[in-house]
Amino acid sequence: MKASAAAGAASVLASSWHAYAQGSDTIRVGLIGCGGRGCGAGIIDCATSSEGVELVAIGDLFQDHIDTAPARIKGNLAKRKLNVDAIYKVTPETSFVGLDAYKKVIACDLDMVILTTPPYFRPEYFAAAVEAGKHVFAEKPIAVDPAGVRDFIETSKKAKAKGLAVMPGTQMRRARHIMAAVERIRDGALGDVLGGQCVRRGSGLMDWYAETKEQKAEWSDVEWQLRRWLFVTWLSGDFIVEQHVHNLDLVNWVMGATPIKCVANGGRQTRTGPAYGNVFDHFAAEYEYPNGIRIQYQGSQFDGVSGRCDQHFIGPKGQIYFDFGTATIEGENAWKYDGPAVQPAVQEYADLIASIRSGEPINEGIQVAESTMTAILARMSAYTGRALKWDWAMKASKLKLGPEKMALGPHEMQPIAVPGITKLI
């Protein structure tokens, strides 16, 4: 594992996304989910990464998103100084709205789909895309519950058997300084990792899509929850899953394993009104990895507090610190990364498209599924107050969030979890 990881890191360190911009084969793309992520970073980073990208179809649950998507996408392409006319090939006939919009996008003549809807939909949409023989970029996280994780893993295996590429949105695995840091750890710069911390403290997002804070008369319960999806557990998985999966993915990468146990706490202190659904605003967890190694995680979303976003690991020879911009080692093998940098969110698309064109498709579906489950495990523990084992949650838990049947109708918001009272499923 040490040798293969080092070789893989070295090979990617030797390239950059510019190297793949010379490809001439057209990659026809469908975008499913035309919110801020889809019309912003999603298709824009994809088009930035490689020449020959054409956006040919778009789909969303809501008409207003489809109505504004063309101008938003074209404007964002222009800001990157990209050739809008060469990239934007969507027509009214390839613009779809509704609960079945994803099926219609996938049915179009395209090579790849980008999935940027709320995470709840990821397993179902991913399965449909793979069944249709499409390569997939799936934004993180890839599910909100154990049932969805298991489904995503099975579909990833089918994609591999069919020779389809699967790229998740865990782009920090392509940050050059983090890749170099992991390579140093694999080479023994710390000795055996004995423990570590993972911290992410950010803003409260109190005014996120402020115009949706109150349910409008014409919005059903489900439509309002969809428009406030970030604060609804069945749609987002809570913030530890939806956002902090990035950090926990890096922990799993460093440890070369998934946790075997987890015990967590959490709650909500500032985001307490109805506009903030039923999610928490802080979590803390202890993850136990093989050989009894414990990693402490803390995450919060509060305004007006000290922010952090970093990982720290310690061994008998020293300690390593890295965040999303720097990496340093203190101890016997002191080191600071001063090499080249890329835009990780662009690089992931470059790597995906290069793998498609080379006929050697990347498939990182199981990897992101396990990282998503790592975050879900802590949320389940914090919500219920129970210490949980990975094997039980992954194999035995029957937790499946969301309505029994998806429809834009009534759906009562589930109560806010209370540790010791909320049942473990």
C-alpha positions in Angstrom: 0.0 0.0 0.0 2.9 2.3 0.9 4.6 1.8 -2.5 1.4 2.1 -4.5 0.3 5.2 -2.7 3.7 6.9 -3.2 3.8 6.0 -6.9 0.2 7.3 -7.4 0.9 10.5 -5.6 4.2 11.1 -7.5 2.5 10.5 -10.8 -0.2 13.0 -10.2 2.2 15.5 -8.7 4.0 15.5 -12.0 1.0 16.7 -13.9 -1.5 19.5 -13.8 -4.9 20.1 -15.4 -3.4 22.2 -18.1 -1.8 19.0 -19.5 -5.2 17.6 -20.3 -6.6 20.7 -22.1 -5.2 19.5 -25.4 -7.7 16.7 -25.8 -9.8 17.0 -29.0 -12.5 14.4 -28.4 -15.8 16.0 -27.5 -17.2 15.2 -24.1 -21.0 15.8 -24.2 -22.2 16.6 -20.7 -25.6 16.7 -19.0 -26.1 18.7 -15.8 -28.7 17.4 -13.2 -29.2 20.1 -10.6 -29.2 23.8 -11.6 -28.7 25.4 -8.3 -25.6 27.4 -7.1 -23.3 24.4 -7.3 -24.4 23.1 -10.7 -24.4 26.4 -12.5 -21.4 27.7 -10.7 -18.5 25.4 -9.8 -20.0 22.3 -11.4 -20.1 22.8 -15.1 -17.8 25.8 -15.0 -14.9 23.8 -13.4 -15.6 21.0 -15.8 -15.4 23.3 -18.9 -12.3 25.0 -17.4 -10.5 21.6 -17.0 -10.4 20.4 -20.6 -11.1 21.4 -24.1 -13.9 19.8 -26.0 -16.5 19.9 -23.2 -20.0 20.6 -24.4 -23.0 21.1 -22.1 -25.9 19.6 -24.0 -28.7 19.1 -21.5 -29.9 20.4 -18.1 -32.5 19.3 -15.6 -33.9 20.5 -12.3 -36.9 20.1 -10.0 -38.0 23.7 -10.4 -38.9 25.8 -13.4 -37.4 29.0 -12.0 -34.0 27.3 -11.7 -34.2 26.2 -15.4 -35.4 29.6 -16.4 -32.3 31.3 -14.9 -29.8 28.6 -15.6 -28.8 29.7 -19.1 -27.8 33.2 -18.1 -26.1 32.0 -14.9 -24.0 29.4 -16.7 -23.1 31.6 -19.6 -22.2 34.4 -17.3 -19.9 32.1 -15.2 -18.3 30.7 -18.3 -17.6 34.2 -19.5 -16.0 35.2 -16.2 -13.5 32.3 -16.7 -12.9 33.7 -20.2 -14.1 30.5 -21.8 -15.8 30.2 -25.2 -19.4 30.3 -24.3 -20.8 29.4 -27.7 -18.5 26.4 -28.1 -19.5 25.0 -24.7 -23.1 25.9 -24.1 -25.2 23.7 -26.5 -28.4 23.4 -24.4 -31.7 24.1 -26.2 -35.2 24.4 -24.9 -35.7 20.8 -26.1 -32.9 19.6 -23.8 -34.0 21.6 -20.8 -36.1 19.5 -18.4 -38.1 20.2 -15.2 -39.7 18.0 -12.6 -39.2 14.9 -10.6 -38.3 12.9 -13.7 -36.0 15.6 -15.2 -33.0 13.5 -14.4 -34.3 10.6 -16.5 -34.8 12.9 -19.4 -31.3 14.4 -19.2 -29.8 10.9 -19.0 -31.7 9.8 -22.0 -30.1 12.6 -24.1 -27.1 11.9 -26.4 -24.3 12.6 -23.9 -21.2 10.9 -22.5 -21.2 12.1 -18.9 -23.6 13.5 -16.3 -22.8 15.9 -13.4 -25.0 15.3 -10.3 -25.4 18.4 -8.2 -28.8 18.0 -6.7 -29.3 17.7 -2.9 -27.5 14.5 -1.7 -30.7 12.6 -1.0 -31.1 12.0 -4.7 -27.6 10.9 -5.4 -28.0 7.1 -5.1 -31.1 7.0 -7.3 -29.7 9.3 -10.0 -26.3 7.6 -10.0 -28.0 4.2 -10.6 -30.0 5.6 -13.5 -26.9 7.1 -15.1 -24.8 3.9 -14.8 -27.7 1.8 -16.1 -27.8 4.1 -19.2 -24.0 3.7 -19.6 -23.0 7.3 -18.7 -19.8 8.4 -17.0 -20.6 10.2 -13.8 -19.3 13.1 -11.7 -21.2 12.8 -8.4 -20.9 15.7 -6.0 -20.2 14.8 -2.4 -21.7 13.5 -0.2 -23.2 10.6 -2.1 -26.0 9.6 0.3 -27.6 10.7 3.6 -28.2 7.3 5.2 -26.7 3.8 5.3 -29.2 2.5 2.8 -28.1 5.1 0.3 -24.5 4.3 0.9 -25.0 0.6 0.3 -26.9 1.4 -2.9 -24.1 3.7 -4.1 -21.4 1.1 -3.5 -23.3 -1.5 -5.5 -23.8 0.9 -8.4 -20.1 1.8 -8.2 -19.3 -1.9 -8.7 -21.7 -2.1 -11.7 -20.0 1.0 -13.1 -16.6 -0.6 -12.8 -17.8 -3.7 -14.6 -19.2 -1.6 -17.4 -16.0 0.4 -17.8 -17.6 3.7 -16.6 -15.8 6.5 -14.8 -17.0 7.6 -11.4 -15.6 10.8 -9.9 -16.7 12.2 -6.6 -16.5 15.8 -5.5 -13.9 15.2 -2.8 -11.5 17.4 -4.6 -9.0 17.9 -1.7 -7.5 14.6 -2.6 -6.1 16.4 -5.6 -4.6 19.3 -3.7 -0.9 18.9 -4.3 0.2 19.9 -0.8 -2.1 17.3 0.7 -1.0 14.6 -1.7 2.6 15.3 -0.8 1.7 15.3 2.9 0.1 11.8 2.6 3.1 10.6 0.6 5.4 11.7 3.5 3.2 9.9 6.0 3.3 6.8 3.9 7.1 7.1 3.7 7.3 7.0 7.5 8.0 10.7 8.3 6.0 10.4 11.5 6.5 6.7 12.2 3.2 5.0 12.9 0.4 7.4 13.3 -0.7 7.4 16.9 -3.5 9.9 16.9 -4.8 13.1 15.5 -7.5 15.8 15.3 -9.8 17.1 12.6 -11.3 20.5 13.1 -13.7 22.5 10.9 -15.3 25.6 12.4 -17.1 27.9 10.0 -19.9 30.5 9.7 -23.5 29.8 10.5 -24.9 30.4 7.0 -27.8 32.2 8.7 -28.8 34.0 5.5 -28.3 31.2 3.0 -30.9 31.8 0.3 -32.7 34.2 2.6 -35.7 34.5 0.2 -36.6 30.9 1.1 -36.5 31.3 4.9 -40.3 31.4 5.1 -42.6 28.9 3.3 -44.6 30.6 0.6 -48.3 29.8 0.2 -47.7 28.2 -3.2 -45.0 25.9 -1.9 -45.9 22.5 -0.6 -44.0 21.1 2.5 -41.7 19.1 0.2 -41.0 22.0 -2.1 -40.1 24.3 0.8 -37.8 21.7 2.3 -36.2 21.2 -1.1 -35.5 24.9 -1.3 -34.1 24.8 2.2 -32.4 21.5 1.7 -29.1 22.5 3.4 -31.0 22.6 6.8 -33.1 19.4 6.3 -31.5 16.2 7.4 -33.3 13.9 4.9 -32.0 16.0 2.0 -28.5 17.1 3.2 -27.5 14.6 5.8 -26.8 17.5 8.2 -23.7 19.6 7.8 -21.2 17.0 9.0 -22.2 14.9 6.1 -22.9 17.6 3.5 -19.7 19.6 4.0 -17.3 18.1 6.5 -17.1 14.9 4.5 -14.2 16.7 2.8 -12.2 16.6 6.1 -13.3 13.2 7.2 -12.3 11.9 3.7 -8.8 13.1 4.3 -8.7 11.4 7.7 -9.6 8.1 6.1 -7.0 8.7 3.4 -4.3 9.3 6.0 -5.3 6.4 8.1 -5.6 4.1 5.1 -8.8 2.7 6.6 -12.3 3.5 7.8 -13.1 3.8 11.5 -14.3 0.8 13.4 -16.2 2.7 16.1 -17.6 6.2 16.8 -19.1 8.1 19.7 -20.4 11.6 19.1 -22.2 14.6 20.6 -24.0 17.5 19.0 -26.8 19.9 19.1 -28.1 23.3 18.0 -27.7 26.6 19.9 -27.9 29.4 17.3 -29.8 28.0 14.4 -32.9 27.4 16.3 -35.8 28.8 14.2 -38.0 27.0 11.7 -36.0 28.4 8.8 -33.1 26.1 9.9 -35.1 22.9 9.7 -33.9 20.1 11.9 -30.1 20.0 11.5 -27.5 20.6 14.3 -25.0 23.5 14.3 -22.2 21.7 16.2 -20.8 18.1 16.4 -17.9 16.5 18.2 -16.8 12.9 17.7 -14.2 10.4 18.6 -13.4 7.9 15.9 -11.5 4.7 16.7 -9.5 3.3 13.8 -7.7 -0.1 13.6 -5.0 -0.7 16.3 -6.9 1.5 18.8 -5.9 4.8 17.2 -8.3 7.6 18.1 -9.0 10.6 16.0 -10.9 13.5 17.5 -13.2 15.6 15.3 -15.0 18.8 16.1 -17.2 20.8 13.7 -19.5 23.8 14.1 -21.3 26.4 12.1 -21.6 29.6 14.2 -21.2 33.2 13.3 -18.7 35.3 15.2 -16.4 32.6 16.4 -12.8 31.6 15.6 -12.7 29.7 12.3 -10.5 26.6 11.6 -10.3 24.0 8.9 -7.4 21.6 9.4 -6.1 18.1 10.1 -3.3 17.2 12.5 -1.6 13.8 13.1 1.1 12.7 15.5 3.6 9.9 15.6 6.8 9.0 17.5 9.0 10.9 15.0 6.9 14.1 14.8 3.6 15.7 13.8 2.0 16.9 10.6 -0.4 19.7 10.0 -2.3 20.5 6.9 -5.3 22.6 5.9 -6.7 23.4 2.5 -3.7 25.6 1.7 -0.5 24.5 3.6 1.2 21.4 4.9 4.1 21.2 7.4 5.9 18.5 9.5 7.6 19.2 12.8 10.1 16.7 14.3 12.8 14.5 13.0 11.8 14.9 9.4 10.8 18.6 9.4 9.3 19.7 6.1 7.1 22.3 4.5 5.4 22.0 1.2 6.6 24.5 -1.3 5.8 22.8 -4.6 3.3 23.5 -7.4 -0.4 24.1 -6.8 -3.5 23.4 -8.9 -7.1 24.2 -8.5 -8.4 20.9 -6.9 -12.0 21.5 -8.1 -10.8 21.8 -11.7 -8.2 19.1 -11.4 -10.8 16.5 -10.5 -12.7 17.1 -13.7 -9.4 17.1 -15.7 -8.5 13.7 -14.2 -12.0 12.4 -14.9 -12.1 13.5 -18.5 -8.5 12.3 -19.2 -9.4 8.9 -17.8 -12.5 8.7 -20.1 -10.4 9.7 -23.2 -7.6 7.3 -22.3 -10.0 4.3 -22.0 -8.8 3.8 -18.4 -11.8 5.2 -16.4 -11.3 6.4 -12.8 -13.7 4.9 -10.4 -13.6 6.4 -6.8 -17.2 5.5 -5.9 -16.5 3.1 -3.0 -13.9 5.5 -1.6 -16.4 8.4 -1.4 -19.2 6.1 -0.1 -17.0 5.1 2.8 -16.1 8.7 3.6 -19.8 9.6 3.5 -20.6 6.8 5.8 -17.8 8.0 8.2 -19.7 11.3 8.5 -23.1 9.6 8.7 -21.8 7.4 11.6 -21.0 10.4 13.7 -24.4 12.0 12.9 -26.2 8.9 13.9 -24.3 8.6 17.1 -24.8 12.3 18.0 -28.5 12.2 17.2 -29.2 9.1 19.3 -26.5 9.4 22.0 -25.3 5.9 21.2 -21.8 4.6 20.5 -21.8 2.9 17.2 -19.7 0.2 15.4 -19.0 0.7 11.7 -19.9 -2.9 10.8 -23.4 -2.5 12.4 -24.2 0.8 10.8 -22.9 -0.3 7.4 -24.4 -3.7 7.3 -27.4 -3.8 9.7 -28.9 -0.3 10.1 -32.2 0.1 8.3 -32.1 3.9 8.5 -33.6 5.3 5.3 -34.5 9.0 5.4 -37.1 10.9 3.4 -40.7 10.4 2.3 -41.9 6.9 1.5 -42.8 8.2 -2.0 -41.2 11.3 -3.5 -43.8 13.9 -4.4 -44.1 17.6 -4.2 -46.8 17.4 -1.5 -47.2 17.4 2.3 -44.4 16.1 4.4 -44.0 17.0 8.0 -40.6 18.1 9.1 -39.1 15.5 11.3 -38.5 16.6 14.9 -35.0 17.8 15.9 -33.0 14.8 17.3 -32.6 14.5 21.0 -29.7 12.3 22.3 -31.0 9.5 24.4 -34.5 9.9 23.1 -34.2 9.7 19.3 -34.3 6.0 18.4 -31.4 4.2 16.7 -32.6 2.5 13.5 
